[in-house]
Amino acid sequence: MQIKQTQEFHLKDIILIASLPDMGKVGGIVSGYLAKKLTVKPAATLVVSDKPWVNQKDGVVELAHDEYRLLVDEINSIVIFTGENQPQEGHTVYEMSELVLATVQKMGNVKLVISSGGYLPREQGNGKKVYSVATNKKAFEMLKPYGVQILGSEVSSITWFNGLILGHAKRQNIDGIGLFGEISDVESPQYEAAKNIIKIIEKFLNKKIDTSDLEQKIPNVPPEPKKEGPGIG
């Protein structure tokens, strides 16, 4: 794993928004969409080569790798971490989440970490709900005005990057919240869940974020209920 710094930043009271594709691609949709809608500059690229294969072209092989981006909204002291997929190995995603937080801390004090993802409840609702977890009671208090539901006991673990980044934040006494939008399918992109999460993040940031591009991708036909579940992350 390598990190290539593009530009140095010195920020105060950083809000780190960090999530990668998961069930319904929600975490990746959220972070990628915010990267497009906020005024950001590239801060660093994280390169991961953990695939158990090589790519070849015209008989020449190269190690397969993925690139992840750290982007900075300097005016609003927001840092976004996004990418197209999750690492291949568990130990790699653990190291990645640790490295991302350490890299952002070099820019300044991190006051809040926001992660996101998809949640397939046992009993499917109307697709409007957002469920939450937090690193401490103080972070839970931040969520109260926004009508999110605390994640119940039907799910006991939040896997891969979108969970681990919150775990590393908690270990360092950084406030952290996870926002998980209700989904109906784990395979197809769940744009409505992502939109619902972004609307809550919008309130946290006190900054208007246009979600019309996402809304155009939401199917007009209500999804059929899925029997599998529950699941998160």
Secondary structure, 3 states (H helix, E strand, C coil): CEEEECCCCCCCCEEEEECCCCHHHHHHHHHHHHHHHCCCEEEEEEEECCCCCEEEECCEEEECCEEEEEEEECCCCEEEEECCCCCCCHHHHHHHHHHHHHHHHCCCCEEEEEEEEEEECCCCCCCCCEEEEECCHHHHHHHHHHCCEECCCCCCCCCHHHHHHHHHHHHCCCCEEEEEEECCCCCCCCHHHHHHHHHHHHHHHCCCCCCHHHHCCCCCCCCCCCCCCCEEC
